[in-house]
């Protein structure tokens, strides 16, 4: 978190009203440009009495030396949560279709995939590894995330 400077203490500053206004203005511009429907606009608009800023808390990583803390961002009432869910629903089917060959989502599925792969791809010398990426979500610059999304959408065309 410190490496990316993704988070900062707000102190007495409350950016929530400005965030709500800018987001609603952006949604209105999308509506006026006919990029979203009236129903989508009404669904995605932010009501100030329903939202709050995300907050940060920590959980200990008891299995790691020195018991470092894992930062957790709780944003269930964040002003952009409806937009996030909307985009997730929009992109989830495409992503799942593209990633289905290389994605394992459960222990049962892992065993099934290993049995399938063992017929042709796994040899006696095959090594398995796991990767622990520190600050994964904050390490990906937004521009690169958007470009990766564009690449995925171009792949589906």
C-alpha positions in Angstrom: 0.0 0.0 0.0 2.8 2.4 0.8 4.6 1.6 -2.4 1.6 2.7 -4.6 0.3 5.5 -2.4 -3.1 4.3 -3.4 -4.7 5.3 -0.1 -4.4 8.4 2.1 -5.8 9.5 5.4 -8.5 12.1 4.8 -8.5 13.7 8.2 -11.3 16.2 8.3 -11.7 16.4 4.5 -15.0 14.9 3.2 -14.8 14.2 -0.5 -18.1 12.4 -0.5 -20.4 15.3 -1.7 -18.0 16.2 -4.6 -17.7 12.5 -5.6 -21.5 12.1 -5.6 -21.9 15.2 -7.7 -19.1 14.4 -10.2 -20.3 10.8 -10.6 -24.0 11.8 -11.1 -22.9 14.5 -13.7 -20.9 11.8 -15.5 -23.8 9.5 -15.6 -26.1 12.3 -16.9 -23.6 12.9 -19.7 -23.6 9.2 -20.6 -27.4 9.3 -20.6 -27.6 12.4 -22.8 -25.1 10.9 -25.2 -27.3 7.8 -25.3 -24.5 5.5 -24.0 -26.8 4.3 -21.2 -30.6 4.0 -21.1 -32.9 6.1 -18.9 -33.5 3.0 -16.7 -29.7 2.4 -16.3 -29.2 6.1 -15.5 -31.9 5.9 -12.8 -30.5 2.7 -11.4 -26.9 3.9 -11.3 -27.5 7.4 -10.0 -26.3 8.0 -6.5 -28.6 9.0 -3.6 -26.5 10.7 -1.0 -28.5 9.2 1.9 -27.6 5.6 0.7 -23.8 6.0 0.5 -20.7 6.4 2.6 -17.0 6.4 1.9 -15.2 3.1 1.9 -13.2 2.5 5.0 -10.0 0.6 5.6 -9.3 -2.0 8.2 -6.7 -4.8 8.7 -6.7 -8.5 9.3 -3.6 -10.3 10.5 -1.9 -12.8 8.3 -1.2 -15.3 11.1 0.5 -17.8 8.7 3.2 -15.3 7.8 6.4 -14.5 9.7 6.0 -11.4 11.8 2.2 -11.5 11.4 1.9 -8.7 8.8 -1.5 -7.1 8.3 -3.7 -7.6 5.2 -5.5 -4.3 4.3 -9.2 -4.7 3.6 -11.3 -2.0 1.9 -15.0 -2.1 2.8 -16.8 -0.4 0.1 -20.3 -1.9 0.2 -21.9 1.5 0.4 -19.3 3.3 -1.7 -20.9 5.8 -4.2 -19.6 3.8 -7.2 -20.7 0.4 -6.0 -23.8 0.3 -8.3 -21.6 1.2 -11.3 -19.1 -1.5 -10.3 -21.8 -4.2 -10.1 -23.3 -3.0 -13.4 -19.9 -3.3 -15.1 -19.2 -6.7 -13.5 -22.5 -8.1 -14.7 -21.8 -6.7 -18.2 -18.3 -8.1 -18.4 -18.5 -11.3 -16.3 -19.9 -13.6 -19.0 -17.3 -12.5 -21.5 -14.5 -12.9 -19.1 -15.6 -16.3 -17.8 -15.9 -17.5 -21.5 -12.4 -16.3 -22.3 -10.8 -17.5 -19.0 -12.7 -20.8 -18.6 -9.8 -22.9 -19.9 -7.3 -21.5 -17.4 -9.4 -20.6 -14.4 -9.9 -22.9 -11.4 -12.5 -21.7 -8.9 -12.7 -24.6 -6.3 -10.7 -27.5 -4.9 -13.1 -29.9 -6.6 -12.5 -28.2 -9.9 -8.7 -28.3 -9.4 -8.7 -32.0 -8.8 -10.8 -32.5 -12.0 -8.5 -30.3 -14.0 -5.4 -32.0 -12.7 -6.8 -35.4 -13.8 -7.5 -34.0 -17.2 -4.1 -32.3 -17.6 -2.2 -35.4 -16.2 -3.1 -37.4 -19.4 -1.0 -35.2 -21.7 0.6 -32.2 -20.0 1.9 -33.2 -16.5 5.2 -35.1 -16.4 7.2 -36.5 -13.5 9.3 -33.3 -13.5 6.4 -30.9 -13.7 6.6 -28.3 -11.0 3.6 -26.4 -9.5 4.0 -23.0 -7.9 1.9 -20.3 -6.4 2.4 -16.6 -6.6 1.8 -14.2 -3.7 1.5 -10.7 -5.2 1.8 -7.9 -2.7 -0.8 -5.1 -3.1 -2.1 -6.7 -6.3 -5.1 -4.4 -6.9 -3.2 -1.2 -6.2 -0.1 -2.3 -8.2 -2.1 -2.4 -11.5 -2.2 1.2 -12.9 -5.8 2.2 -13.9 -4.6 2.9 -17.5 -3.2 -0.6 -17.9 -6.3 -2.1 -16.4 -8.5 -0.2 -19.0 -6.1 -1.3 -21.8 -6.3 -4.9 -20.7 -10.1 -4.7 -20.7 -10.0 -3.2 -24.2 -7.7 -6.1 -25.3 -10.2 -8.6 -23.8 -13.1 -7.0 -25.7 -11.1 -6.8 -28.9 -10.3 -10.5 -28.5 -14.1 -11.3 -28.3 -14.9 -9.4 -31.6 
